[in-house]
Amino acid sequence: MNKTTLSLLLQFVVLVPLQAVFFNNLVLFNVAMPIVFIYVIISMPITMGPNKAMTIGFLLGMAVDIMSDTPGLNALCCTILAFIRNFVFHLYMPTDADLAEQSPSIRNMGVAAYLKYAGTMVTIYCAMVFCLEALQSWNPWLYLSRIVASSVFSLLIIYAIASWARNKNEKRL
């Protein structure tokens, strides 16, 4: 196993139980819930193929679904998020120069581009999850406030994790 695979596996093993046990119960004002486990998808290497990325996304979502008793919701949203991550990345980093096994990070992309990339990914995920949950009872103001509040709360925690976990040996793009 290479360093990238071990890093993704460690993130998977740490963030899924933390999401299920801690972050799912950390809800601010009954609106904002941090969704931190998608950091695994956000930090996957850009050169990873879409089939492998979607498989990892599905397994990640299914693990959270099993631990959180949300049948299939996270698996669907994580699979879609893993599929669109390259498109979102290329919105903010248009060149593929020297991307071999590089993962999106603050050091590789810079703070502004990373925050745009991670913020877009988190907002898309929150919109998908809360849209599917809103099918049960439709309240547009609650729906929008949950998307915005959860996206901001999640992005702050993901930024903290990314800042803490960055590798000093990564090359800047």
KEROZA-678722 format. One record per residue: residue number from 1; x, y, z of N, C-alpha, C, O in turn. Coordinates in Angstrom, 1 decimal. Layout:
N
(pt NUM (X Y Z) (X Y Z) (X Y Z) (X Y Z))
...
REM end
This chain:
173
(pt 1 (0.8 -1.2 0.0) (0.0 0.0 0.0) (0.9 1.2 0.0) (1.9 1.3 0.7))
(pt 2 (0.4 2.2 -0.8) (1.2 3.4 -0.8) (0.7 4.4 0.3) (-0.2 4.1 1.0))
(pt 3 (1.4 5.5 0.3) (1.1 6.5 1.4) (-0.3 7.1 1.3) (-1.0 7.3 2.3))
(pt 4 (-0.8 7.3 0.0) (-2.1 7.9 -0.2) (-3.2 6.9 0.3) (-4.1 7.4 0.9))
(pt 5 (-3.0 5.7 0.0) (-4.0 4.7 0.4) (-4.1 4.6 1.9) (-5.2 4.5 2.5))
(pt 6 (-2.9 4.5 2.5) (-2.9 4.5 4.0) (-3.6 5.7 4.6) (-4.3 5.6 5.6))
(pt 7 (-3.3 6.9 4.0) (-3.9 8.1 4.5) (-5.4 8.1 4.4) (-6.1 8.4 5.3))
(pt 8 (-5.9 7.6 3.2) (-7.4 7.6 3.1) (-8.0 6.5 4.0) (-9.1 6.8 4.6))
(pt 9 (-7.3 5.4 4.2) (-7.8 4.4 5.1) (-7.9 4.9 6.5) (-8.8 4.7 7.3))
(pt 10 (-6.8 5.6 6.9) (-6.8 6.2 8.3) (-7.9 7.2 8.5) (-8.6 7.2 9.5))
(pt 11 (-8.1 8.1 7.5) (-9.2 9.1 7.5) (-10.5 8.4 7.6) (-11.4 8.8 8.4))
(pt 12 (-10.7 7.3 6.9) (-12.0 6.5 6.9) (-12.2 6.0 8.2) (-13.3 6.1 8.8))
(pt 13 (-11.2 5.3 8.8) (-11.4 4.6 10.1) (-11.6 5.6 11.2) (-12.3 5.3 12.2))
(pt 14 (-11.0 6.8 11.1) (-11.2 7.8 12.2) (-12.5 8.6 12.1) (-13.2 8.8 13.0))
(pt 15 (-12.7 9.1 10.8) (-13.8 10.1 10.7) (-15.2 9.4 10.7) (-16.2 10.1 11.1))
(pt 16 (-15.4 8.2 10.2) (-16.7 7.6 10.2) (-17.2 7.4 11.6) (-18.4 7.8 11.9))
(pt 17 (-16.5 6.7 12.5) (-17.0 6.6 13.9) (-17.2 8.0 14.6) (-18.1 8.2 15.3))
(pt 18 (-16.3 8.9 14.3) (-16.5 10.3 14.9) (-17.7 10.9 14.4) (-18.5 11.6 15.2))
(pt 19 (-18.1 10.8 13.1) (-19.3 11.3 12.6) (-20.5 10.7 13.2) (-21.4 11.4 13.6))
(pt 20 (-20.5 9.3 13.3) (-21.7 8.6 13.8) (-21.9 8.9 15.3) (-23.0 9.0 15.8))
(pt 21 (-20.8 8.9 16.1) (-20.9 9.0 17.5) (-20.9 10.5 18.0) (-21.7 10.8 18.9))
(pt 22 (-20.1 11.3 17.5) (-19.9 12.6 18.0) (-20.6 13.7 17.2) (-21.5 14.4 17.7))
(pt 23 (-20.3 13.8 15.9) (-20.8 14.9 15.1) (-22.2 14.9 14.8) (-22.9 15.9 14.6))
(pt 24 (-22.8 13.7 14.6) (-24.3 13.6 14.4) (-25.1 14.1 15.6) (-26.2 14.4 15.5))
(pt 25 (-24.5 14.1 16.8) (-25.1 14.6 18.0) (-24.8 16.0 18.3) (-25.3 16.6 19.3))
(pt 26 (-23.9 16.6 17.5) (-23.5 18.0 17.8) (-24.3 18.9 16.8) (-23.8 19.3 15.7))
(pt 27 (-25.5 19.2 17.2) (-26.4 20.0 16.3) (-26.6 21.4 17.0) (-27.0 21.5 18.2))
(pt 28 (-26.3 22.5 16.3) (-26.4 23.8 16.8) (-27.8 24.4 16.5) (-28.2 24.4 15.3))
(pt 29 (-28.5 24.8 17.5) (-29.8 25.5 17.3) (-30.8 24.6 16.5) (-31.7 25.2 15.8))
(pt 30 (-30.6 23.3 16.6) (-31.5 22.4 15.9) (-31.5 22.6 14.3) (-32.4 22.3 13.6))
(pt 31 (-30.4 23.2 13.8) (-30.3 23.5 12.4) (-29.0 23.0 11.8) (-29.0 22.3 10.8))
(pt 32 (-27.9 23.4 12.4) (-26.5 23.2 11.9) (-25.9 21.9 12.4) (-25.6 21.8 13.6))
(pt 33 (-25.7 20.9 11.5) (-25.1 19.7 11.9) (-23.8 19.5 11.1) (-23.8 19.6 9.8))
(pt 34 (-22.6 19.4 11.7) (-21.4 19.2 10.9) (-21.3 17.9 10.2) (-21.6 16.8 10.8))
(pt 35 (-21.0 17.9 9.0) (-20.8 16.7 8.2) (-19.3 16.7 7.8) (-18.9 17.3 6.8))
(pt 36 (-18.6 16.0 8.6) (-17.1 16.0 8.5) (-16.5 14.8 7.8) (-15.4 14.9 7.2))
(pt 37 (-17.2 13.7 7.7) (-16.7 12.5 7.1) (-16.4 12.7 5.6) (-15.7 11.9 5.0))
(pt 38 (-17.0 13.7 5.0) (-16.8 13.8 3.6) (-15.4 14.4 3.3) (-15.0 14.6 2.1))
(pt 39 (-14.7 14.7 4.3) (-13.3 15.1 4.1) (-12.5 14.0 3.4) (-11.5 14.3 2.7))
(pt 40 (-12.9 12.8 3.6) (-12.2 11.7 2.9) (-12.4 11.9 1.4) (-11.4 11.7 0.6))
(pt 41 (-13.6 12.2 0.9) (-13.8 12.4 -0.5) (-13.1 13.7 -1.0) (-12.6 13.7 -2.1))
(pt 42 (-13.2 14.7 -0.2) (-12.6 16.0 -0.6) (-11.1 15.8 -0.8) (-10.5 16.5 -1.6))
(pt 43 (-10.4 15.0 0.1) (-9.0 14.9 0.0) (-8.5 13.7 -0.8) (-7.3 13.4 -0.9))
(pt 44 (-9.3 13.0 -1.6) (-8.9 12.0 -2.5) (-8.1 12.6 -3.6) (-8.3 13.7 -4.1))
(pt 45 (-7.0 11.8 -4.1) (-6.2 12.4 -5.2) (-7.0 12.6 -6.4) (-7.9 11.8 -6.7))
(pt 46 (-6.7 13.6 -7.1) (-7.4 14.0 -8.4) (-7.2 12.9 -9.5) (-8.0 12.7 -10.3))
(pt 47 (-6.0 12.3 -9.4) (-5.7 11.3 -10.5) (-6.4 10.0 -10.2) (-6.3 9.1 -11.1))
(pt 48 (-7.1 9.8 -9.1) (-7.9 8.6 -8.9) (-9.0 8.5 -9.9) (-9.7 9.5 -10.1))
(pt 49 (-9.2 7.3 -10.4) (-10.2 7.1 -11.4) (-11.6 7.3 -10.8) (-11.8 7.1 -9.6))
(pt 50 (-12.6 7.6 -11.6) (-14.0 7.8 -11.1) (-14.6 6.5 -10.5) (-15.4 6.6 -9.6))
(pt 51 (-14.3 5.4 -11.1) (-14.9 4.1 -10.6) (-14.4 3.8 -9.2) (-15.1 3.5 -8.3))
(pt 52 (-13.1 4.0 -9.0) (-12.5 3.8 -7.6) (-13.0 4.8 -6.6) (-13.3 4.5 -5.5))
(pt 53 (-13.1 6.1 -7.1) (-13.6 7.1 -6.2) (-15.0 6.9 -5.8) (-15.4 7.1 -4.6))
(pt 54 (-15.9 6.5 -6.8) (-17.3 6.3 -6.4) (-17.4 5.1 -5.5) (-18.3 5.0 -4.7))
(pt 55 (-16.6 4.0 -5.7) (-16.6 2.9 -4.8) (-16.3 3.3 -3.4) (-16.9 2.9 -2.4))
(pt 56 (-15.2 4.1 -3.3) (-14.8 4.5 -1.9) (-15.9 5.4 -1.3) (-16.3 5.3 -0.2))
(pt 57 (-16.5 6.3 -2.2) (-17.6 7.2 -1.7) (-18.8 6.3 -1.2) (-19.4 6.6 -0.2))
(pt 58 (-19.2 5.3 -2.0) (-20.3 4.5 -1.6) (-20.0 3.8 -0.3) (-20.9 3.7 0.6))
(pt 59 (-18.8 3.2 -0.2) (-18.5 2.5 1.1) (-18.4 3.4 2.3) (-18.9 3.1 3.4))
(pt 60 (-17.9 4.6 2.0) (-17.9 5.6 3.1) (-19.3 6.0 3.5) (-19.6 6.0 4.7))
(pt 61 (-20.2 6.3 2.6) (-21.6 6.6 2.9) (-22.3 5.5 3.5) (-23.1 5.7 4.5))
(pt 62 (-22.1 4.2 3.0) (-22.7 3.1 3.6) (-22.3 2.8 5.1) (-23.1 2.5 5.9))
(pt 63 (-21.0 3.0 5.3) (-20.5 2.9 6.7) (-21.2 3.9 7.6) (-21.6 3.5 8.8))
(pt 64 (-21.4 5.1 7.2) (-22.0 6.1 8.0) (-23.5 5.8 8.1) (-24.1 5.9 9.2))
(pt 65 (-24.1 5.3 7.0) (-25.5 4.9 7.1) (-25.8 3.8 8.1) (-26.7 3.8 8.9))
(pt 66 (-24.9 2.8 8.1) (-25.0 1.7 9.0) (-24.9 2.1 10.5) (-25.6 1.7 11.3))
(pt 67 (-23.9 3.0 10.7) (-23.7 3.5 12.1) (-24.7 4.5 12.6) (-24.9 4.7 13.8))
(pt 68 (-25.4 5.2 11.6) (-26.3 6.3 12.0) (-27.7 5.9 11.7) (-28.6 6.7 12.0))
(pt 69 (-28.0 4.8 11.2) (-29.4 4.3 10.9) (-30.1 5.2 9.9) (-31.3 5.6 10.2))
(pt 70 (-29.4 5.6 8.9) (-30.0 6.4 7.8) (-29.9 5.5 6.5) (-28.9 5.6 5.8))
(pt 71 (-30.9 4.7 6.2) (-30.7 3.7 5.1) (-30.5 4.3 3.7) (-31.4 4.8 3.1))
(pt 72 (-29.3 4.3 3.3) (-28.9 4.7 1.9) (-28.8 6.1 1.6) (-28.3 6.5 0.5))
(pt 73 (-29.1 7.0 2.5) (-29.1 8.4 2.3) (-27.6 8.9 2.0) (-27.3 9.5 1.0))
(pt 74 (-26.7 8.6 2.9) (-25.3 9.0 2.8) (-24.6 8.3 1.7) (-23.7 8.8 1.0))
(pt 75 (-25.0 7.0 1.5) (-24.3 6.2 0.4) (-24.6 6.9 -1.0) (-23.7 7.0 -1.8))
(pt 76 (-25.9 7.3 -1.2) (-26.2 7.9 -2.4) (-25.5 9.3 -2.6) (-24.9 9.5 -3.6))
(pt 77 (-25.5 10.1 -1.6) (-24.9 11.4 -1.7) (-23.4 11.3 -1.8) (-22.8 12.1 -2.5))
(pt 78 (-22.8 10.4 -1.1) (-21.3 10.3 -1.2) (-20.9 9.8 -2.5) (-19.9 10.2 -3.1))
(pt 79 (-21.7 8.9 -3.1) (-21.4 8.4 -4.5) (-21.4 9.5 -5.5) (-20.5 9.6 -6.3))
(pt 80 (-22.5 10.3 -5.4) (-22.6 11.4 -6.3) (-21.5 12.4 -6.1) (-20.9 13.0 -7.1))
(pt 81 (-21.2 12.7 -4.8) (-20.1 13.7 -4.5) (-18.7 13.2 -5.0) (-17.9 14.0 -5.6))
(pt 82 (-18.5 11.9 -4.9) (-17.2 11.3 -5.4) (-17.2 11.4 -6.9) (-16.1 11.6 -7.5))
(pt 83 (-18.3 11.3 -7.6) (-18.3 11.4 -9.0) (-18.0 12.8 -9.5) (-17.3 13.0 -10.5))
(pt 84 (-18.5 13.8 -8.8) (-18.4 15.2 -9.3) (-17.2 15.9 -8.8) (-16.9 17.1 -9.1))
(pt 85 (-16.4 15.3 -7.9) (-15.3 16.0 -7.3) (-14.2 16.5 -8.3) (-13.7 17.6 -8.1))
(pt 86 (-13.9 15.8 -9.3) (-13.0 16.3 -10.3) (-13.5 17.5 -11.1) (-12.7 18.4 -11.3))
(pt 87 (-14.8 17.5 -11.4) (-15.4 18.7 -12.0) (-15.3 19.9 -11.1) (-15.0 21.0 -11.6))
(pt 88 (-15.6 19.7 -9.9) (-15.5 20.8 -8.9) (-14.1 21.3 -8.7) (-13.8 22.5 -8.7))
(pt 89 (-13.2 20.3 -8.6) (-11.7 20.7 -8.5) (-11.3 21.6 -9.7) (-10.6 22.5 -9.5))
(pt 90 (-11.7 21.2 -10.9) (-11.2 21.9 -12.1) (-11.9 23.2 -12.2) (-11.5 24.0 -13.1))
(pt 91 (-12.9 23.5 -11.5) (-13.4 24.9 -11.5) (-12.5 25.9 -10.9) (-12.4 27.0 -11.3))
(pt 92 (-11.7 25.4 -9.9) (-10.8 26.3 -9.2) (-9.3 26.1 -9.5) (-8.5 27.0 -9.2))
(pt 93 (-9.0 24.9 -10.0) (-7.6 24.6 -10.4) (-7.6 24.0 -11.8) (-7.7 22.8 -12.0))
(pt 94 (-7.6 24.9 -12.8) (-7.8 24.4 -14.2) (-6.7 23.6 -14.8) (-6.9 22.8 -15.8))
(pt 95 (-5.5 23.6 -14.3) (-4.4 22.9 -14.9) (-4.1 21.5 -14.2) (-4.4 21.4 -13.0))
(pt 96 (-3.7 20.6 -15.0) (-3.3 19.2 -14.4) (-1.8 19.1 -14.2) (-1.3 18.0 -14.0))
(pt 97 (-1.1 20.2 -14.2) (0.3 20.2 -14.1) (0.8 19.6 -12.8) (0.4 20.0 -11.7))
(pt 98 (1.5 18.5 -12.9) (2.2 17.9 -11.8) (1.2 17.4 -10.7) (1.4 17.7 -9.5))
(pt 99 (0.1 16.7 -11.1) (-0.9 16.3 -10.2) (-0.7 14.8 -9.8) (-1.6 14.2 -9.1))
(pt 100 (0.4 14.2 -10.2) (0.6 12.8 -10.0) (0.5 12.5 -8.5) (1.3 12.9 -7.7))
(pt 101 (-0.6 11.8 -8.1) (-0.8 11.4 -6.7) (-0.9 12.5 -5.8) (-0.7 12.4 -4.6))
(pt 102 (-1.2 13.7 -6.2) (-1.4 14.9 -5.4) (-2.9 14.9 -4.9) (-3.8 14.7 -5.7))
(pt 103 (-3.1 15.2 -3.7) (-4.4 15.3 -3.1) (-4.7 16.8 -2.9) (-3.8 17.6 -2.6))
(pt 104 (-6.0 17.2 -3.1) (-6.3 18.6 -2.8) (-6.0 18.9 -1.4) (-6.5 18.2 -0.5))
(pt 105 (-5.3 19.9 -1.1) (-5.0 20.3 0.2) (-4.7 21.8 0.3) (-4.6 22.5 -0.8))
(pt 106 (-4.6 22.4 1.4) (-4.3 23.8 1.6) (-3.0 24.1 1.0) (-2.8 25.1 0.3))
(pt 107 (-2.0 23.3 1.3) (-0.6 23.5 0.8) (-0.5 23.4 -0.8) (0.2 24.2 -1.4))
(pt 108 (-1.3 22.4 -1.3) (-1.2 22.2 -2.8) (-2.0 23.3 -3.6) (-1.5 23.8 -4.6))
(pt 109 (-3.1 23.7 -3.0) (-4.0 24.6 -3.8) (-3.9 26.1 -3.3) (-4.2 27.0 -4.1))
(pt 110 (-3.5 26.3 -2.1) (-3.6 27.6 -1.5) (-4.8 27.7 -0.7) (-5.8 27.0 -1.0))
(pt 111 (-4.9 28.6 0.2) (-6.0 28.7 1.1) (-7.3 29.1 0.4) (-8.3 28.5 0.6))
(pt 112 (-7.2 30.1 -0.4) (-8.5 30.6 -1.1) (-9.1 29.5 -2.0) (-10.3 29.3 -2.0))
(pt 113 (-8.2 28.9 -2.9) (-8.7 27.9 -3.8) (-9.2 26.7 -3.0) (-10.3 26.1 -3.4))
(pt 114 (-8.5 26.3 -2.0) (-9.0 25.1 -1.2) (-10.3 25.4 -0.5) (-11.2 24.6 -0.5))
(pt 115 (-10.5 26.6 0.1) (-11.8 26.9 0.7) (-12.9 27.0 -0.3) (-14.0 26.6 0.0))
(pt 116 (-12.6 27.5 -1.5) (-13.7 27.4 -2.6) (-14.0 26.0 -2.9) (-15.2 25.7 -3.0))
(pt 117 (-13.0 25.2 -3.1) (-13.2 23.8 -3.5) (-14.0 23.0 -2.4) (-15.0 22.4 -2.7))
(pt 118 (-13.5 23.1 -1.2) (-14.1 22.4 -0.1) (-15.5 23.0 0.2) (-16.4 22.2 0.5))
(pt 119 (-15.6 24.3 0.2) (-16.9 24.9 0.4) (-18.0 24.5 -0.6) (-19.1 24.2 -0.3))
(pt 120 (-17.6 24.4 -1.9) (-18.5 23.9 -2.9) (-18.9 22.5 -2.7) (-20.1 22.1 -2.8))
(pt 121 (-17.9 21.6 -2.4) (-18.2 20.2 -2.1) (-19.1 20.0 -0.9) (-20.1 19.3 -1.0))
(pt 122 (-18.9 20.7 0.2) (-19.7 20.6 1.4) (-21.1 21.1 1.1) (-22.1 20.5 1.5))
(pt 123 (-21.2 22.2 0.4) (-22.6 22.8 0.1) (-23.4 21.9 -0.8) (-24.6 21.7 -0.6))
(pt 124 (-22.7 21.3 -1.8) (-23.4 20.3 -2.7) (-23.9 19.1 -1.9) (-25.0 18.7 -2.0))
(pt 125 (-23.0 18.6 -1.0) (-23.4 17.5 -0.2) (-24.6 17.8 0.7) (-25.5 17.1 0.8))
(pt 126 (-24.5 18.9 1.4) (-25.6 19.4 2.3) (-26.9 19.6 1.6) (-27.9 19.2 2.0))
(pt 127 (-26.8 20.2 0.4) (-28.0 20.4 -0.4) (-28.6 19.0 -0.8) (-29.9 18.9 -0.7))
(pt 128 (-27.8 18.0 -1.2) (-28.4 16.7 -1.5) (-29.0 16.0 -0.3) (-30.1 15.5 -0.4))
(pt 129 (-28.3 16.0 0.8) (-28.8 15.3 2.0) (-30.1 16.0 2.5) (-31.1 15.3 2.7))
(pt 130 (-30.1 17.3 2.6) (-31.3 18.0 3.2) (-32.4 18.0 2.2) (-33.6 18.1 2.6))
(pt 131 (-32.1 18.0 0.9) (-33.2 17.9 -0.1) (-33.9 16.6 0.0) (-35.1 16.5 -0.1))
(pt 132 (-33.1 15.5 0.1) (-33.8 14.2 0.3) (-34.5 14.1 1.6) (-35.6 13.4 1.7))
(pt 133 (-34.0 14.7 2.7) (-34.7 14.7 4.0) (-36.0 15.6 3.9) (-37.0 15.3 4.6))
(pt 134 (-35.9 16.6 3.1) (-37.1 17.6 3.0) (-38.3 16.9 2.3) (-39.3 17.5 2.3))
(pt 135 (-38.1 15.8 1.6) (-39.2 15.1 1.0) (-40.2 14.7 2.0) (-41.4 14.4 1.7))
(pt 136 (-39.8 14.5 3.3) (-40.7 14.1 4.3) (-41.6 15.2 4.7) (-42.8 15.0 4.8))
(pt 137 (-41.1 16.4 4.9) (-41.9 17.5 5.3) (-41.2 18.8 4.7) (-40.1 19.0 5.0))
(pt 138 (-42.0 19.5 3.9) (-41.4 20.6 3.2) (-41.5 21.9 3.9) (-42.7 22.4 4.1))
(pt 139 (-40.4 22.5 4.3) (-40.4 23.8 4.9) (-39.2 24.6 4.3) (-38.1 24.3 4.7))
(pt 140 (-39.4 25.4 3.3) (-38.3 26.0 2.6) (-37.3 26.8 3.4) (-36.1 26.8 3.1))
(pt 141 (-37.8 27.5 4.4) (-36.9 28.3 5.2) (-36.0 27.4 6.1) (-34.8 27.7 6.2))
(pt 142 (-36.5 26.4 6.6) (-35.8 25.4 7.4) (-34.8 24.7 6.5) (-33.6 24.5 6.9))
(pt 143 (-35.2 24.3 5.3) (-34.4 23.7 4.3) (-33.1 24.5 4.0) (-32.0 24.0 4.0))
(pt 144 (-33.4 25.8 3.6) (-32.3 26.7 3.3) (-31.4 27.0 4.4) (-30.1 27.0 4.3))
(pt 145 (-32.0 27.2 5.6) (-31.1 27.5 6.8) (-30.3 26.3 7.2) (-29.1 26.5 7.6))
(pt 146 (-30.8 25.1 7.0) (-30.0 23.9 7.3) (-28.9 23.7 6.4) (-27.7 23.4 6.8))
(pt 147 (-29.1 24.0 5.1) (-28.0 23.9 4.1) (-26.9 24.9 4.4) (-25.7 24.6 4.4))
(pt 148 (-27.3 26.2 4.6) (-26.3 27.2 4.8) (-25.6 27.0 6.1) (-24.3 27.1 6.2))
(pt 149 (-26.3 26.8 7.2) (-25.7 26.7 8.5) (-24.8 25.4 8.6) (-23.7 25.4 9.1))
(pt 150 (-25.3 24.3 8.1) (-24.5 23.1 8.1) (-23.3 23.2 7.2) (-22.2 22.6 7.5))
(pt 151 (-23.4 23.8 6.1) (-22.3 24.0 5.2) (-21.2 24.8 5.8) (-20.0 24.5 5.8))
(pt 152 (-21.5 25.9 6.5) (-20.6 26.8 7.1) (-19.9 26.1 8.3) (-18.7 26.1 8.5))
(pt 153 (-20.7 25.4 9.1) (-20.2 24.7 10.3) (-19.3 23.6 9.8) (-18.2 23.4 10.4))
(pt 154 (-19.7 22.8 8.8) (-18.9 21.7 8.3) (-17.6 22.2 7.7) (-16.5 21.6 7.9))
(pt 155 (-17.6 23.3 6.9) (-16.4 23.8 6.3) (-15.4 24.3 7.3) (-14.2 24.1 7.2))
(pt 156 (-15.9 24.9 8.4) (-15.0 25.4 9.5) (-14.2 24.2 10.1) (-13.0 24.2 10.3))
(pt 157 (-15.0 23.1 10.4) (-14.3 21.9 11.0) (-13.4 21.2 9.9) (-12.3 20.8 10.3))
(pt 158 (-13.8 21.1 8.7) (-13.0 20.5 7.7) (-11.7 21.3 7.4) (-10.6 20.8 7.2))
(pt 159 (-11.8 22.7 7.4) (-10.7 23.5 7.3) (-9.7 23.3 8.5) (-8.5 23.3 8.3))
(pt 160 (-10.2 23.2 9.7) (-9.4 22.9 10.8) (-8.7 21.6 10.7) (-7.5 21.5 11.0))
(pt 161 (-9.4 20.5 10.2) (-8.8 19.2 10.0) (-7.7 19.3 8.9) (-6.6 18.7 9.1))
(pt 162 (-8.0 20.0 7.8) (-7.1 20.1 6.7) (-5.8 20.9 7.2) (-4.7 20.5 6.7))
(pt 163 (-6.0 21.9 8.0) (-4.9 22.7 8.4) (-4.0 21.8 9.4) (-2.8 21.9 9.3))
(pt 164 (-4.6 21.1 10.2) (-3.9 20.2 11.1) (-3.2 19.1 10.5) (-2.1 18.7 10.9))
(pt 165 (-3.8 18.5 9.4) (-3.3 17.3 8.8) (-2.4 17.5 7.6) (-1.9 16.6 7.0))
(pt 166 (-2.1 18.8 7.3) (-1.3 19.0 6.1) (0.1 18.5 6.2) (0.7 18.5 7.3))
(pt 167 (0.6 18.1 5.1) (2.0 17.5 5.1) (3.0 18.5 4.6) (2.8 19.2 3.6))
(pt 168 (4.0 18.6 5.3) (5.1 19.6 5.0) (5.8 19.3 3.7) (6.4 20.2 3.1))
(pt 169 (5.8 18.0 3.3) (6.5 17.6 2.1) (5.7 17.8 0.8) (6.3 17.5 -0.3))
(pt 170 (4.5 18.2 0.9) (3.7 18.3 -0.3) (4.2 19.5 -1.2) (4.6 20.5 -0.6))
(pt 171 (4.1 19.3 -2.5) (4.5 20.4 -3.4) (3.3 21.3 -3.7) (2.2 20.8 -3.8))
(pt 172 (3.5 22.6 -3.8) (2.5 23.5 -4.2) (2.3 23.5 -5.7) (3.3 23.5 -6.4))
(pt 173 (1.0 23.5 -6.1) (0.8 23.5 -7.5) (0.9 24.8 -8.1) (0.7 25.0 -9.4))
REM end
